[in-house]
Amino acid sequence: MGRWCRTALCILLFSLPGIAVGAEKPLWELGAGLALIQMPDYSGSDKNRLYVLPYPYFIYRGDILNIDRDRISGRVFKTDNLLLDVSFFGQAPVDSSDNDARRGMPDLDPTFEVGPSLRITLLDNRQDRYKLNLFLPVRAVFSTDFASVRREGWVFSPRLVFEKNDLLPASGLNLGISLGPIFADSSYHGYYYSVEPAYATAARPAYSAGGGYSGTALTLGLSKRYKQLIYSAFVSINVLPGAVIEDSPLVKTKYSLMSGFMVSWIFLKSAHSVTVER
């Protein structure tokens, strides 16, 4: 359950709108929070789970290392409109005995992803407080049983991200919208969607997944800060029609929905402030 909690929380935080662009913020903030998350086992799974997850909250806004709500990144190169950094992500494990489509198959270990990400700023209106970015992340994917690590392929997930701070005048409500396709190689698709002949049944024929288009993800998020509390919520849908893996017997639905709500309490922060330029 602990591994589920950590990875599910990464997915939740990755989906939330950002903080105000150009604002003065503390160099670091420390706190704790509670999240309520509903999510499928994997994109295309009809098995959904609901979690109540306590978590630590930590933000660091350094010039090189940056730890915030949606990523841990090491900055490599930056101009006014371009940012190249190294970012990380993760995916939860799957207990096959608790998933009808995978019953009798090996469990899926948790995965982590690492690779370069290029952010291109397309619009930056500081007067009206909105921003449009194009993200181009390419990540190598690894699975681990905490005794060994195995490479499971590559993922490329370009996306447009629109952020609007103070959605309603003087409300402090921030909106984030993310939209983009997902592409992966045959190794990654094979890890989640292939069925080896040894695990084939009458209802689950053997299947070999190829590489290519994995679907499209649309995410909407809202956040609001009130004194020492930050309230955040999101809903995300993955659309699979047209994906190379939509015929896999492990894909039971063409539309996967994930949602969450989070409350963070910040109880300690740096006296030194920095200008945030996301």
TORRO-317356 format. One line per 4 residues: number of its first residue (from 0); their letters; for each residue x, y, z of N, C-alpha, C. Coordinates in Angstrom, 3 decimals, padded with zeros to 6 digits, always signed. Layout:
REM residues N
NUM	a	X,Y,Z,X,Y,Z,X,Y,Z; ...
REM end
This chain:
REM residues 278
0	mgrw	+000.824,-001.210,+000.000,+000.000,+000.000,+000.000,+000.863,+001.267,+000.000; +002.036,+001.198,+000.676,+002.898,+002.360,+000.723,+003.397,+002.764,-000.653; +003.762,+001.768,-001.489,+004.233,+002.073,-002.838,+003.108,+002.677,-003.674; +001.889,+002.137,-003.536,+000.727,+002.715,-004.222,+000.560,+004.170,-003.834
4	crta	+000.653,+004.446,-002.545,+000.439,+005.810,-002.058,+001.431,+006.781,-002.680; +002.689,+006.425,-002.653,+003.704,+007.348,-003.162,+003.520,+007.620,-004.649; +003.250,+006.574,-005.430,+003.142,+006.766,-006.866,+001.845,+007.455,-007.246; +000.746,+007.074,-006.593,-000.529,+007.730,-006.880,-000.440,+009.217,-006.576
8	lcil	+000.261,+009.565,-005.502,+000.405,+010.971,-005.146,+001.223,+011.721,-006.187; +002.267,+011.077,-006.744,+003.044,+011.706,-007.825,+002.149,+012.039,-009.009; +001.252,+011.103,-009.353,+000.348,+011.332,-010.476,-000.581,+012.493,-010.177; -001.101,+012.562,-008.952,-001.987,+013.657,-008.563,-001.267,+014.993,-008.656
12	lfsl	-000.076,+015.087,-008.070,+000.640,+016.357,-008.050,+001.023,+016.798,-009.455; +001.348,+015.834,-010.322,+001.734,+016.137,-011.692,+000.604,+016.808,-012.466; -000.641,+016.618,-012.016,-001.802,+017.072,-012.776,-002.336,+018.431,-012.335; -001.735,+019.040,-011.334,-002.311,+020.246,-010.764,-001.770,+021.507,-011.418
16	pgia	-002.548,+022.601,-011.412,-002.079,+023.862,-011.985,-000.931,+024.434,-011.185; -000.124,+025.243,-011.852,+001.058,+025.791,-011.205,+000.761,+027.019,-010.372; +001.828,+027.556,-009.789,+001.697,+028.735,-008.953,+001.887,+029.985,-009.795; +001.671,+031.130,-009.214,+001.690,+032.391,-009.955,+003.048,+032.645,-010.602
20	vgae	+003.012,+033.013,-011.867,+004.226,+033.302,-012.616,+004.751,+034.683,-012.233; +006.063,+034.755,-011.965,+006.663,+036.029,-011.634,+006.418,+036.483,-010.206; +005.795,+035.650,-009.388,+005.482,+036.032,-008.014,+006.687,+035.813,-007.113; +006.733,+036.555,-006.023,+007.743,+036.353,-005.003,+007.283,+035.231,-004.076
24	kplw	+008.084,+034.197,-003.959,+007.743,+033.040,-003.143,+008.917,+032.680,-002.236; +008.654,+032.013,-001.101,+009.760,+031.572,-000.243,+010.665,+030.594,-000.979; +011.949,+030.618,-000.642,+012.897,+029.695,-001.259,+012.475,+028.250,-001.022; +011.964,+027.958,+000.181,+011.463,+026.611,+000.461,+010.248,+026.677,+001.374
28	elga	+009.417,+025.659,+001.290,+008.232,+025.529,+002.130,+008.120,+024.084,+002.594; +007.674,+023.893,+003.829,+007.549,+022.559,+004.413,+006.162,+022.407,+005.021; +005.547,+021.268,+004.786,+004.211,+021.049,+005.331,+003.797,+019.598,+005.229; +002.491,+019.372,+005.323,+001.921,+018.030,+005.235,+000.527,+018.161,+004.651
32	glal	-000.007,+017.062,+004.157,-001.330,+017.139,+003.553,-002.033,+015.806,+003.507; -003.241,+015.852,+002.960,-004.070,+014.661,+002.820,-004.720,+014.692,+001.441; -004.661,+013.569,+000.731,-005.216,+013.486,-000.621,-006.229,+012.354,-000.703; -007.279,+012.587,-001.460,-008.282,+011.579,-001.798,-008.184,+011.353,-003.304
36	iqmp	-007.833,+010.131,-003.720,-007.537,+009.859,-005.125,-008.312,+008.638,-005.615; -008.919,+008.779,-006.789,-009.542,+007.656,-007.492,-008.766,+007.456,-008.784; -008.305,+006.220,-009.042,-007.487,+005.976,-010.222,-007.599,+004.527,-010.663; -007.446,+004.272,-011.990,-007.438,+002.893,-012.496,-006.069,+002.245,-012.275
40	dysg	-006.022,+000.908,-012.403,-004.739,+000.207,-012.271,-003.752,+000.667,-013.332; -004.232,+000.895,-014.553,-003.413,+001.395,-015.663,-004.393,+001.912,-016.703; -003.911,+002.675,-017.647,-004.786,+003.221,-018.673,-005.422,+002.084,-019.464; -006.763,+002.047,-019.519,-007.476,+000.970,-020.181,-007.994,-000.086,-019.238
44	sdkn	-007.607,-000.017,-017.970,-008.107,-000.981,-016.980,-009.479,-000.553,-016.476; -010.358,-001.544,-016.242,-011.675,-001.236,-015.672,-011.681,-001.411,-014.161; -010.515,-001.637,-013.584,-010.382,-001.747,-012.133,-009.940,-000.406,-011.571; -010.817,+000.214,-010.763,-010.518,+001.512,-010.155,-010.393,+001.360,-008.652
48	rlyv	-009.564,+002.191,-008.068,-009.336,+002.142,-006.623,-009.450,+003.549,-006.038; -009.865,+003.607,-004.804,-009.987,+004.877,-004.078,-009.012,+004.843,-002.913; -008.217,+005.898,-002.777,-007.203,+005.960,-001.736,-007.330,+007.243,-000.930; -007.053,+007.140,+000.360,-006.883,+008.300,+001.228,-005.419,+008.307,+001.644
52	lpyp	-004.691,+009.342,+001.209,-003.240,+009.323,+001.306,-002.686,+010.517,+002.076; -002.098,+010.306,+003.237,-001.333,+011.384,+003.868,+000.019,+011.516,+003.174; +000.587,+012.712,+003.156,+001.849,+012.898,+002.456,+002.604,+014.090,+003.045; +003.934,+014.094,+002.904,+004.720,+015.287,+003.238,+004.649,+016.279,+002.091
56	yfiy	+004.791,+017.551,+002.396,+004.750,+018.613,+001.392,+006.052,+019.386,+001.492; +006.814,+019.409,+000.384,+008.086,+020.131,+000.386,+008.306,+020.769,-000.970; +008.643,+022.048,-000.968,+008.951,+022.789,-002.188,+010.297,+023.482,-002.000; +011.147,+023.381,-003.026,+012.426,+024.099,-003.033,+012.581,+024.769,-004.381
60	rgdi	+012.812,+026.067,-004.387,+012.846,+026.849,-005.623,+014.261,+027.383,-005.878; +015.194,+026.475,-006.084,+016.577,+026.858,-006.335,+016.823,+027.200,-007.783; +017.988,+027.778,-008.074,+018.345,+028.139,-009.450,+018.598,+026.905,-010.299; +019.192,+025.872,-009.703,+019.514,+024.657,-010.453,+018.533,+023.536,-010.102
64	lnid	+018.446,+023.186,-008.834,+017.514,+022.156,-008.388,+016.188,+022.791,-008.023; +015.113,+022.211,-008.545,+013.779,+022.733,-008.272,+012.866,+021.570,-007.895; +012.283,+021.640,-006.713,+011.338,+020.630,-006.248,+010.017,+021.331,-006.000; +008.995,+021.013,-006.815,+007.697,+021.624,-006.584,+006.616,+020.568,-006.701
68	rdri	+005.355,+021.028,-006.830,+004.246,+020.094,-006.734,+004.133,+019.160,-007.917; +004.731,+019.495,-009.067,+004.528,+018.642,-010.223,+005.796,+017.960,-010.730; +006.956,+018.238,-010.130,+008.159,+017.577,-010.626,+009.339,+017.840,-009.704; +010.329,+016.979,-009.825,+011.647,+017.197,-009.245,+012.579,+017.314,-010.435
72	sgrv	+013.217,+018.463,-010.614,+013.983,+018.670,-011.834,+015.318,+019.327,-011.543; +016.274,+018.980,-012.401,+017.567,+019.629,-012.374,+017.717,+020.460,-013.634; +017.835,+021.765,-013.501,+017.872,+022.652,-014.659,+019.190,+022.506,-015.403; +019.108,+022.324,-016.732,+020.293,+022.174,-017.576,+020.555,+023.445,-018.366
76	fktd	+019.486,+024.018,-018.950,+019.635,+025.175,-019.826,+018.350,+025.987,-019.778; +018.474,+027.324,-019.755,+017.281,+028.162,-019.674,+017.510,+029.480,-020.393; +016.498,+029.880,-021.213,+016.422,+031.226,-021.763,+015.043,+031.766,-021.390; +014.678,+032.928,-021.953,+013.382,+033.506,-021.619,+012.223,+032.587,-022.014
80	nlll	+012.364,+031.866,-023.124,+011.254,+031.058,-023.636,+011.540,+029.561,-023.678; +012.744,+029.156,-023.315,+013.106,+027.744,-023.352,+013.665,+027.303,-022.014; +013.303,+026.108,-021.599,+013.884,+025.515,-020.400,+014.122,+024.044,-020.671; +015.368,+023.604,-020.543,+015.708,+022.193,-020.658,+016.124,+021.695,-019.285
84	dvsf	+015.424,+020.669,-018.799,+015.788,+020.119,-017.511,+015.658,+018.607,-017.527; +015.986,+017.993,-016.426,+015.844,+016.548,-016.247,+014.721,+016.334,-015.247; +013.749,+015.520,-015.615,+012.599,+015.333,-014.745,+012.330,+013.855,-014.512; +011.503,+013.579,-013.504,+011.225,+012.222,-013.069,+009.717,+012.019,-012.952
88	fgqa	+009.290,+010.773,-013.072,+007.878,+010.448,-012.909,+007.784,+008.996,-012.474; +006.561,+008.504,-012.197,+006.413,+007.126,-011.744,+005.031,+006.575,-012.023; +004.891,+005.266,-011.904,+003.612,+004.582,-012.098,+003.473,+003.498,-011.033; +002.251,+003.307,-010.576,+001.991,+002.390,-009.476,+002.101,+000.930,-009.893
92	pvds	+002.368,+000.019,-008.938,+002.355,-001.418,-009.225,+000.922,-001.930,-009.350; +000.778,-003.127,-009.902,-000.530,-003.750,-010.064,-000.482,-005.159,-009.495; -001.406,-005.462,-008.587,-001.573,-006.801,-008.040,-002.506,-007.567,-008.981; -001.956,-008.474,-009.790,-002.752,-009.151,-010.815,-003.870,-010.002,-010.230
96	sdnd	-003.706,-010.483,-009.006,-004.753,-011.302,-008.393,-005.990,-010.487,-008.057; -005.838,-009.161,-008.048,-006.960,-008.278,-007.717,-007.456,-007.532,-008.949; -007.085,-008.023,-010.135,-007.504,-007.404,-011.391,-007.992,-008.523,-012.314; -009.286,-008.540,-012.625,-009.867,-009.652,-013.376,-009.174,-009.880,-014.710
100	arrg	-008.808,-008.806,-015.406,-008.189,-008.952,-016.720,-006.817,-009.604,-016.636; -006.087,-009.411,-015.532,-004.726,-009.912,-015.386,-004.627,-011.129,-014.471; -005.719,-011.625,-013.938,-005.649,-012.726,-012.964,-004.901,-013.922,-013.565; -003.934,-014.430,-012.815,-003.099,-015.529,-013.275,-001.814,-015.082,-013.939
104	mpdl	-001.696,-013.787,-014.221,-000.480,-013.239,-014.819,+000.441,-012.696,-013.730; +001.713,-012.482,-014.036,+002.614,-011.889,-013.037,+002.158,-010.485,-012.637; +002.449,-010.111,-011.392,+002.175,-008.748,-010.951,+003.045,-007.762,-011.734; +002.580,-006.525,-011.825,+003.370,-005.461,-012.430,+004.089,-004.693,-011.323
108	dptf	+005.396,-004.630,-011.423,+006.171,-003.864,-010.447,+005.976,-002.373,-010.682; +006.230,-001.549,-009.665,+006.171,-000.102,-009.895,+007.253,+000.303,-010.893; +006.977,+001.360,-011.643,+007.949,+001.870,-012.604,+008.320,+003.304,-012.261; +009.501,+003.713,-012.680,+009.899,+005.116,-012.587,+010.480,+005.534,-013.921
112	evgp	+010.342,+006.823,-014.226,+010.756,+007.370,-015.504,+011.724,+008.523,-015.274; +012.728,+008.624,-016.139,+013.688,+009.721,-016.034,+014.142,+010.100,-017.439; +014.297,+011.401,-017.677,+014.758,+011.843,-018.989,+014.678,+013.346,-019.142; +015.164,+013.859,-020.274,+015.150,+015.304,-020.514,+013.754,+015.789,-020.873
116	slri	+013.455,+017.027,-020.525,+012.178,+017.652,-020.864,+012.455,+019.081,-021.325; +011.948,+019.414,-022.493,+012.089,+020.767,-023.037,+010.762,+021.497,-022.883; +010.784,+022.651,-022.240,+009.592,+023.486,-022.120,+009.753,+024.719,-022.991; +008.778,+024.945,-023.874,+008.778,+026.104,-024.760,+007.603,+027.003,-024.370
120	tlld	+007.886,+028.235,-024.002,+006.834,+029.180,-023.651,+006.265,+029.798,-024.922; +004.982,+029.545,-025.175,+004.316,+030.058,-026.370,+003.619,+031.384,-026.106; +003.021,+031.533,-024.938,+002.353,+032.765,-024.526,+002.684,+033.029,-023.066; +002.898,+034.296,-022.739,+003.171,+034.662,-021.346,+002.631,+036.070,-021.112
124	nrqd	+001.372,+036.142,-020.687,+000.714,+037.422,-020.438,+000.691,+037.668,-018.936; +001.623,+038.485,-018.477,+001.726,+038.687,-017.028,+000.669,+039.647,-016.507; +000.163,+040.505,-017.377,-000.892,+041.424,-016.937,-002.182,+040.661,-016.646; -002.574,+039.771,-017.559,-003.793,+038.980,-017.363,-003.518,+037.652,-016.676
128	rykl	-002.246,+037.389,-016.365,-001.831,+036.263,-015.552,-002.201,+034.916,-016.158; -001.854,+034.726,-017.410,-002.010,+033.402,-018.006,-000.762,+033.060,-018.812; -000.598,+031.750,-019.043,+000.610,+031.279,-019.708,+000.289,+029.998,-020.467; +000.893,+029.842,-021.649,+000.744,+028.639,-022.442,+002.130,+028.081,-022.739
132	nlfl	+002.369,+026.844,-022.306,+003.649,+026.193,-022.515,+003.470,+024.918,-023.330; +004.483,+024.591,-024.103,+004.570,+023.296,-024.768,+005.678,+022.507,-024.080; +005.319,+021.339,-023.537,+006.291,+020.461,-022.880,+006.614,+019.293,-023.804; +007.905,+018.960,-023.914,+008.362,+017.863,-024.764,+009.261,+016.934,-023.940
136	pvra	+008.664,+016.107,-023.075,+009.465,+015.200,-022.252,+009.682,+013.848,-022.924; +010.896,+013.346,-022.874,+011.242,+011.998,-023.322,+011.871,+011.285,-022.133; +011.285,+010.152,-021.730,+011.768,+009.493,-020.525,+012.017,+008.008,-020.760; +013.119,+007.513,-020.211,+013.362,+006.071,-020.138,+012.567,+005.526,-018.956
140	vfst	+011.984,+004.347,-019.141,+011.116,+003.747,-018.123,+011.811,+002.520,-017.538; +011.800,+002.416,-016.206,+012.403,+001.290,-015.509,+011.393,+000.720,-014.521; +011.401,-000.601,-014.366,+010.601,-001.234,-013.320,+011.542,-001.786,-012.258; +011.024,-001.940,-011.044,+011.858,-002.451,-009.965,+011.028,-003.242,-008.973
144	dfas	+011.602,-004.326,-008.491,+011.004,-005.074,-007.386,+011.760,-004.783,-006.092; +012.586,-003.735,-006.133,+013.417,-003.265,-005.019,+014.572,-004.221,-004.709; +014.742,-005.244,-005.573,+015.927,-006.086,-005.510,+016.752,-005.912,-006.784; +016.068,-005.552,-007.890,+016.739,-005.318,-009.162,+015.953,-004.279,-009.943
148	vrre	+016.588,-003.737,-010.992,+015.970,-002.724,-011.851,+016.063,-003.201,-013.290; +014.966,-003.090,-014.034,+014.925,-003.524,-015.432,+014.393,-002.382,-016.290; +014.997,-002.169,-017.462,+014.507,-001.137,-018.369,+013.293,-001.650,-019.125; +012.244,-000.834,-019.195,+010.987,-001.247,-019.822,+010.621,-000.401,-021.039
152	gwvf	+011.562,+000.389,-021.557,+011.287,+001.113,-022.785,+011.334,+002.625,-022.625; +010.643,+003.314,-023.569,+010.653,+004.771,-023.639,+009.244,+005.313,-023.781; +009.046,+006.527,-023.269,+007.764,+007.222,-023.400,+008.034,+008.656,-023.844; +007.233,+009.123,-024.798,+007.285,+010.518,-025.260,+005.873,+011.070,-025.135
156	sprl	+005.711,+012.127,-024.327,+004.364,+012.640,-024.053,+004.312,+014.163,-024.195; +004.347,+014.680,-025.430,+004.239,+016.135,-025.627,+002.874,+016.622,-025.171; +002.831,+017.814,-024.603,+001.546,+018.335,-024.139,+001.570,+019.854,-024.094; +000.413,+020.427,-024.374,+000.191,+021.850,-024.172,-000.374,+022.053,-022.779
160	vfek	+000.165,+023.015,-022.055,-000.301,+023.298,-020.700,-000.660,+024.779,-020.607; -001.927,+025.044,-020.326,-002.413,+026.409,-020.139,-002.636,+026.638,-018.650; -002.076,+027.729,-018.124,-002.244,+028.086,-016.719,-002.813,+029.494,-016.617; -003.848,+029.636,-015.820,-004.474,+030.950,-015.584,-004.568,+031.171,-014.091
164	ndll	-003.810,+032.153,-013.608,-003.856,+032.509,-012.198,-004.954,+033.532,-011.944; -005.559,+033.453,-010.759,-006.645,+034.367,-010.394,-007.764,+034.289,-011.434; -008.295,+033.080,-011.593,-009.292,+032.811,-012.628,-010.471,+033.769,-012.538; -010.954,+034.006,-011.337,-011.940,+035.042,-011.063,-011.221,+036.166,-010.346
168	pasg	-011.431,+037.419,-010.723,-010.676,+038.528,-010.126,-010.679,+038.487,-008.601; -009.477,+038.575,-008.044,-009.281,+038.611,-006.590,-009.720,+037.331,-005.890; -009.906,+036.232,-006.633,-010.352,+034.980,-006.018,-009.194,+034.123,-005.529; -008.001,+034.295,-006.140,-006.873,+033.432,-005.811,-007.017,+032.029,-006.358
172	lnlg	-008.004,+031.804,-007.242,-008.253,+030.488,-007.812,-007.427,+030.319,-009.085; -006.635,+029.256,-009.164,-005.756,+029.008,-010.303,-006.262,+027.821,-011.115; -006.222,+027.958,-012.442,-006.681,+026.919,-013.358,-005.510,+026.377,-014.160; -005.492,+025.068,-014.349,-004.508,+024.434,-015.218,-005.188,+023.456,-016.148
176	islg	-004.850,+023.497,-017.437,-005.396,+022.573,-018.426,-004.229,+021.985,-019.208; -004.173,+020.672,-019.292,-003.100,+019.986,-019.998,-003.707,+019.042,-021.031; -003.167,+019.057,-022.253,-003.682,+018.203,-023.326,-002.526,+017.746,-024.196; -002.497,+016.439,-024.484,-001.453,+015.962,-025.382,-001.503,+014.468,-025.604
180	pifa	-000.930,+014.005,-026.722,-000.852,+012.575,-027.015,+000.291,+011.919,-026.243; +000.264,+010.595,-026.199,+001.317,+009.814,-025.559,+001.813,+008.780,-026.570; +003.124,+008.636,-026.672,+003.728,+007.649,-027.554,+004.710,+006.812,-026.734; +004.776,+005.524,-027.047,+005.693,+004.643,-026.329,+006.178,+003.546,-027.266
184	dssy	+007.321,+002.938,-026.931,+007.840,+001.867,-027.771,+007.212,+000.530,-027.396; +007.556,-000.515,-028.150,+006.944,-001.826,-027.934,+007.328,-002.434,-026.590; +008.491,-002.091,-026.065,+008.894,-002.621,-024.756,+007.979,-002.107,-023.649; +007.694,-000.803,-023.680,+006.808,-000.223,-022.668,+005.397,-000.786,-022.809
188	hgyy	+004.866,-000.790,-024.027,+003.526,-001.336,-024.235,+003.467,-002.814,-023.866; +004.544,-003.525,-024.174,+004.571,-004.944,-023.852,+004.494,-005.202,-022.362; +005.110,-004.333,-021.568,+005.106,-004.523,-020.118,+003.681,-004.474,-019.568; +002.866,-003.567,-020.093,+001.517,-003.396,-019.562,+000.442,-004.179,-020.329
192	ysve	+000.643,-004.402,-021.636,-000.479,-004.865,-022.450,-000.262,-006.195,-023.180; +000.956,-006.714,-023.226,+001.175,-007.995,-023.897,+000.691,-009.155,-023.035; +000.274,-010.233,-023.692,-000.110,-011.470,-023.015,+000.741,-012.589,-023.604; +001.650,-013.131,-022.810,+002.475,-014.235,-023.280,+001.613,-015.485,-023.469
196	paya	+001.971,-016.358,-024.435,+001.177,-017.567,-024.664,+000.950,-018.401,-023.400; +001.917,-018.400,-022.488,+001.773,-019.189,-021.259,+000.630,-018.691,-020.379; +000.220,-017.429,-020.565,-000.844,-016.850,-019.728,-002.131,-016.625,-020.511; -002.172,-017.140,-021.742,-003.373,-016.990,-022.563,-004.471,-017.934,-022.079
200	taar	-005.712,-017.470,-022.167,-006.886,-018.275,-021.847,-007.907,-018.081,-022.957; -009.047,-018.770,-022.835,-010.097,-018.605,-023.833,-010.605,-017.171,-023.879; -010.619,-016.522,-022.729,-011.108,-015.141,-022.657,-009.984,-014.117,-022.795; -008.732,-014.597,-022.786,-007.581,-013.692,-022.848,-006.558,-014.279,-023.816
204	pays	-006.731,-014.032,-025.115,-005.802,-014.605,-026.099,-004.417,-013.978,-025.993; -003.450,-014.694,-026.522,-002.082,-014.159,-026.559,-002.067,-012.869,-027.389; -001.219,-011.954,-026.969,-001.174,-010.642,-027.637,+000.222,-010.061,-027.489; +000.750,-009.540,-028.591,+002.061,-008.890,-028.582,+001.888,-007.422,-028.934
208	aggg	+002.186,-006.557,-028.001,+001.975,-005.121,-028.191,+003.089,-004.511,-029.030; +002.713,-003.606,-029.921,+003.688,-002.878,-030.712,+003.907,-001.477,-030.178; +004.810,-000.745,-030.793,+005.078,+000.624,-030.384,+004.263,+001.620,-031.181; +004.121,+002.833,-030.647,+003.391,+003.886,-031.344,+002.498,+004.690,-030.427
212	ysgt	+001.394,+005.143,-030.973,+000.459,+006.025,-030.270,-000.233,+005.282,-029.123; -000.207,+005.878,-027.923,-000.763,+005.247,-026.720,-002.090,+005.840,-026.273; -002.540,+006.907,-026.919,-003.754,+007.585,-026.478,-003.475,+009.060,-026.226; -004.502,+009.752,-025.782,-004.407,+011.191,-025.497,-004.926,+011.463,-024.093
216	altl	-004.242,+012.338,-023.376,-004.621,+012.671,-022.009,-005.061,+014.132,-021.915; -006.196,+014.354,-021.271,-006.701,+015.697,-020.986,-006.886,+015.826,-019.485; -006.299,+016.860,-018.905,-006.370,+017.066,-017.460,-006.789,+018.493,-017.152; -007.727,+018.646,-016.229,-008.144,+019.958,-015.727,-007.903,+019.983,-014.225
220	glsk	-007.260,+021.050,-013.761,-006.968,+021.174,-012.340,-007.275,+022.566,-011.821; -007.641,+022.643,-010.550,-007.891,+023.903,-009.865,-007.133,+023.904,-008.538; -006.623,+025.054,-008.159,-005.981,+025.166,-006.854,-006.224,+026.556,-006.281; -006.243,+026.622,-004.974,-006.433,+027.894,-004.283,-005.660,+027.854,-002.968
224	rykq	-004.973,+028.949,-002.703,-004.230,+029.060,-001.448,-004.959,+030.018,-000.526; -005.160,+029.595,+000.720,-005.796,+030.439,+001.728,-004.973,+030.355,+003.001; -004.248,+031.446,+003.285,-003.358,+031.498,+004.436,-002.341,+030.363,+004.351; -002.371,+029.426,+005.294,-001.386,+028.341,+005.293,-001.893,+027.073,+004.613
228	liys	-003.056,+027.147,+003.996,-003.650,+025.970,+003.369,-003.686,+026.122,+001.848; -003.465,+025.015,+001.130,-003.610,+024.962,-000.317,-004.617,+023.865,-000.652; -005.684,+024.244,-001.349,-006.701,+023.291,-001.773,-006.503,+023.029,-003.271; -006.501,+021.767,-003.670,-006.288,+021.418,-005.070,-007.211,+020.270,-005.464
232	afvs	-007.656,+020.298,-006.715,-008.488,+019.227,-007.247,-008.207,+019.070,-008.731; -008.397,+017.862,-009.254,-008.189,+017.644,-010.676,-009.062,+016.497,-011.166; -009.278,+016.472,-012.464,-009.894,+015.336,-013.146,-009.119,+015.134,-014.442; -008.823,+013.879,-014.775,-008.017,+013.567,-015.943,-008.638,+012.391,-016.683
236	invl	-008.671,+012.470,-018.002,-009.200,+011.380,-018.821,-008.177,+010.989,-019.873; -007.955,+009.688,-020.013,-007.110,+009.140,-021.072,-008.016,+008.501,-022.119; -007.860,+008.904,-023.375,-008.707,+008.450,-024.475,-007.898,+007.489,-025.342; -008.341,+006.238,-025.460,-007.559,+005.211,-026.126,-007.969,+004.865,-027.560
240	pgav	-009.168,+005.223,-028.067,-009.489,+004.865,-029.453,-008.403,+005.329,-030.430; -007.956,+004.408,-031.284,-006.883,+004.715,-032.225,-005.512,+004.342,-031.716; -005.392,+004.005,-030.422,-004.099,+003.622,-029.856,-003.694,+002.238,-030.361; -002.390,+002.005,-030.449,-001.907,+000.731,-030.978,-002.231,-000.438,-030.048
244	ieds	-002.541,-000.152,-028.787,-002.795,-001.221,-027.815,-004.288,-001.383,-027.504; -005.169,-000.714,-028.250,-006.583,-000.779,-027.902,-007.184,-002.170,-028.112; -006.530,-003.039,-028.909,-007.026,-004.394,-029.123,-006.471,-005.400,-028.129; -005.630,-004.952,-027.200,-005.110,-005.859,-026.187,-006.252,-006.389,-025.320
248	plvk	-006.266,-007.688,-025.000,-007.306,-008.221,-024.114,-007.233,-007.646,-022.696; -006.138,-006.948,-022.382,-006.014,-006.315,-021.066,-006.639,-004.931,-021.042; -007.013,-004.396,-022.208,-007.711,-003.111,-022.293,-009.208,-003.378,-022.224; -009.832,-002.974,-021.151,-011.250,-003.248,-020.922,-012.126,-002.013,-021.099
252	tkys	-011.526,-000.847,-021.185,-012.283,+000.378,-021.427,-011.431,+001.320,-022.263; -012.046,+002.035,-023.167,-011.306,+002.955,-024.037,-011.157,+004.343,-023.427; -011.772,+004.551,-022.253,-011.714,+005.861,-021.598,-011.411,+005.650,-020.115; -010.256,+006.105,-019.675,-009.845,+005.935,-018.281,-009.927,+007.270,-017.557
256	lmsg	-010.608,+007.287,-016.433,-010.818,+008.518,-015.668,-010.083,+008.444,-014.342; -009.420,+009.533,-013.996,-008.740,+009.657,-012.710,-009.104,+011.014,-012.117; -009.272,+011.073,-010.809,-009.621,+012.337,-010.165,-009.032,+012.371,-008.764; -008.944,+013.569,-008.211,-008.390,+013.682,-006.877,-008.664,+015.037,-006.238
260	fmvs	-008.569,+015.061,-004.923,-008.702,+016.287,-004.132,-007.642,+016.257,-003.048; -007.021,+017.399,-002.790,-005.898,+017.450,-001.862,-005.946,+018.734,-001.038; -005.589,+018.602,+000.234,-005.426,+019.751,+001.119,-004.020,+019.700,+001.703; -003.252,+020.761,+001.517,-001.893,+020.847,+002.047,-001.822,+021.954,+003.098
264	wifl	-001.142,+021.678,+004.189,-000.944,+022.646,+005.265,+000.540,+022.971,+005.349; +000.884,+024.228,+005.117,+002.278,+024.676,+005.174,+002.540,+025.280,+006.552; +003.405,+024.645,+007.310,+003.651,+025.108,+008.674,+005.036,+025.714,+008.870; +005.881,+025.678,+007.827,+007.219,+026.256,+007.965,+007.684,+026.710,+006.591
268	ksah	+008.296,+027.914,+006.503,+008.788,+028.400,+005.227,+010.006,+029.276,+005.417; +010.786,+029.427,+004.343,+012.007,+030.202,+004.365,+011.695,+031.691,+004.482; +012.543,+032.409,+005.194,+012.415,+033.864,+005.265,+012.931,+034.529,+004.004; +013.735,+033.813,+003.235,+014.290,+034.342,+001.981,+013.339,+034.049,+000.832
272	svtv	+013.028,+035.058,+000.016,+012.108,+034.901,-001.108,+012.858,+034.929,-002.435; +012.268,+034.246,-003.453,+012.819,+034.253,-004.803,+011.675,+034.532,-005.782; +012.029,+035.008,-006.969,+011.023,+035.255,-008.021,+010.798,+033.974,-008.791; +009.543,+033.551,-008.829,+009.172,+032.320,-009.528,+008.914,+032.647,-010.981
276	er	+009.599,+031.938,-011.889,+009.438,+032.155,-013.332,+009.172,+030.813,-014.000; +007.947,+030.322,-013.838,+007.594,+029.024,-014.416,+007.105,+029.206,-015.834
REM end
